[in-house]
Amino acid sequence: MLKPAPAHAFNLEGDGKGKHIIILGAGLAGMTCAYELNKLGYQCTILEARHRTGGRCWSIRNGATNQEIDKPAVIAKFDDGLYFNAGPSRIPHHHELTLHYCKELGVPIQVYNNVNEGAYYFAEGKGPLSNKKIRVREIHNDIRGYMTEMLAKSIDHGGLDSAMTKEDGEKIIAYLQAEGGLDIDKLYKASARRGYTESPGAGDRPGKIAEPHKLADILHSGLMDPDFYNVAEYTYELQMTMFQAVGGMDQIARALEKKVAPSVKMGAEVTSINNLAEGVKITYKDATGVHELSGDMCICTLPLPVLSNVNNNFSGDVSRAIDYISYIQTGKIGLQFKRRFWEEDEHIYGGITHTNNDLTQIFYPSYDYLGKKGILIGYYNFNEKAQKIGALGYADREKFALEKGRLIHPQYDKEFEGSFSVSWHKTKYNLGGWAVYSTETRKTQYPVLLKPDKHVYFAGEHLTYLNAWMAGAFESARSTVAALHARVTEGRASYPAVK
Ligand SMILES: Cc1cc2nc3c(=O)[nH]c(=O)nc-3n(C[C@H](O)[C@H](O)[C@H](O)COP(=O)(O)OP(=O)(O)OC[C@H]3O[C@@H](n4cnc5c(N)ncnc54)[C@H](O)[C@@H]3O)c2cc1C
C-alpha cells in the first residue's frame, strides 16, 4: 500500500565506482548529468567552451557579453538590478522537473504573467483597424461575441437540427450566450467585458462602455490572421499559471553550477570526440593550448548545429542524424527605458503585445512592478523574421526595434536608454534556438541519437519531445544518466538506449 513515487523521484541504486565521465557542455543538461552522476559515485569533467555556464539559460544584465559569428563581441550596458532573459523566460506549471530542480537547488520562483488582456494587438496594413494599437480584450471579446452570435443564430434557424435534440440546442445556446456575452436576443452588443472609454468611478461616474469593433473591420485588418492566434490561453505550455526564477532565469544555472563547480573546465572548446576500443578521447582547446582528455564514457550535450562541425569518429547514422535535425532561427532584443511608461501610462503589467510585423511580440517585464526603470523585450521573433532582423548589425536591430515599437508606444522616443540583442542562430556555441523536428526527422533521425555511439551518449533539449523548454534539458539528462548507469552497474556489453 505504498504511495506511488512522485514523477520527479530519481533514486537509482548502485555505484559508479569512480568511472570517469566526460561531459561536453555546461548548459542545464550537462550540469544536471554531472550533478546526478556525482551523487552516484562517478567522477565527472565538464568541458564548457564559454566563460560562463548555463548555455541558453542566460539572463542579460550589465556586463554580459555576446559573440555572434559574423560580428564583434558586444557588452551589455544596463543599470544594475535590471535584466532580461535572452533564452528561457517562462516555466509552465506542469514542467515538474524544472520546478523540482528549482526546489532542490533552492532557487526561489515567482509567478510570470504570460496572459495580459490589457496588452495590445497591432496590425500593420490597410484595414480600418490597421496601424492602431487595440487592447487584446477588445478583439478577444468581439471575436468571441460575433462567432457565438453566428452559431446561436444557426442553431435557432435549425441549421444544426440533425445534430442535436431541442434540449441540447437550448443548452448550447445558453453556453454561447455566456461565452460570447450575448444579450437576451442572442445578439453581441457592447458590454463591460471589453472595457471602457471612460473608467467607472465615484459619485456620478458610472463609466462609459466602449462600442465593439465591426466584425468586417477586424477581419479586413488582419486581426483574425494566425499572427494573432490566441496563443497564451490555448497552448498547453503557455497557459497560466507560469513561473520564473526570481532575479533572472539564469539563477537556475547558477545554482546548478555551485553544485558541480569542481567538475567544470570553462573556456574549454571541444574540437574532437573519439571513441576508442575502451573509452573515449576528447580534444579541446583553451587559452593555454590544445589538450587531450581520456575518460570511460562521454555525454555530449552540444547543440547539433555546433556538434556538426566538431571532428569525430561517429557512425554514419549518427553523423547523418546530427546533420539532418534542424534548429529554429530566433532573436530577442532588450530595451532599457528610464520610465515604466507601459505601467504608468497604459496599465500594462507583464504579458505580451502581438504584432504582424517583424517585431512579432513585445514582452513586458514580470518583475519590479511600479519600479523606476525597466527592460522590455522589444522583439522576440522566429524563422524568416528572425533571419531578416538577425542579419542586421546591432545598431540597426536597435533602430528597427525603436522604429516599429514607437508606433505602439510613442514614449520610446523620450524614455529609451540602451539595448542588447541576441540572435541565437548566429550565436557561437549555439547556432540555433532549439531543435525543430519534422514528422520525418522525428521518425528517422531522433531515435538514432537516443542510443549511444559506443562510449558516447547524447543529451540535451533536442533529445526530447520538450523542445524549446528547460524541462527538455532536465528530462534528457536524467534519461541519459539512467541509461549510462544501467550499463555500468549491470556490466552490460550492449548499449541500452535512453528511454
Ligand atoms: C530564445 C529562447 C527562448 C526560450 N524560452 C524558454 C522558456 O520560456 N522556458 C523554458 O523552459 N525554456 C526555454 N528555452 C529553452 C531552454 O533554454 C533550453 O531548452 C535549455 O536551456 C537547453 O539546455 P541544454 O543544456 O540542452 O543546451 P545548451 O544550454 O545550449 O547547452 C549546451 C552547452 O554546450 C556548450 N558548448 C557548445 N559548443 C561547445 C564546444 N565546442 N565545446 C564545449 N562546450 C560547448 C555551450 O556553450 C552550452 O553551454 C528557450 C530557449 C531559447 C533560445
The ligand as an ORCA input file, in Angstrom:
! r2SCAN-3c Opt
* xyz 0 1
  C      15.056     32.277    -27.236
  C      14.794     31.106    -26.328
  C      13.681     31.099    -25.519
  C      13.434     30.024    -24.669
  N      12.356     30.086    -23.824
  C      12.188     29.124    -22.899
  C      11.210     29.287    -21.878
  O      10.497     30.300    -21.819
  N      11.105     28.300    -20.953
  C      11.892     27.192    -20.956
  O      11.736     26.338    -20.084
  N      12.849     27.022    -21.919
  C      13.006     27.967    -22.873
  N      14.007     27.847    -23.805
  C      14.717     26.549    -23.956
  C      15.858     26.318    -22.967
  O      16.667     27.452    -22.863
  C      16.692     25.147    -23.484
  O      15.862     24.045    -23.787
  C      17.741     24.666    -22.483
  O      18.381     25.738    -21.835
  C      18.748     23.794    -23.261
  O      19.749     23.302    -22.415
  P      20.870     22.335    -22.981
  O      21.770     22.034    -21.867
  O      20.213     21.205    -23.715
  O      21.618     23.164    -24.126
  P      22.548     24.482    -24.009
  O      22.022     25.383    -22.965
  O      22.665     25.041    -25.380
  O      23.948     23.900    -23.520
  C      24.947     23.465    -24.395
  C      26.282     23.926    -23.840
  O      27.335     23.454    -24.712
  C      28.326     24.455    -24.784
  N      29.125     24.253    -25.992
  C      28.773     24.454    -27.279
  N      29.779     24.143    -28.102
  C      30.797     23.703    -27.333
  C      32.094     23.199    -27.604
  N      32.567     23.076    -28.844
  N      32.859     22.828    -26.563
  C      32.430     22.913    -25.278
  N      31.201     23.393    -24.971
  C      30.391     23.783    -25.985
  C      27.515     25.736    -24.824
  O      28.304     26.865    -24.511
  C      26.442     25.435    -23.795
  O      26.823     25.843    -22.502
  C      14.296     28.911    -24.658
  C      15.433     28.913    -25.492
  C      15.682     29.999    -26.307
  C      16.912     30.002    -27.186
*
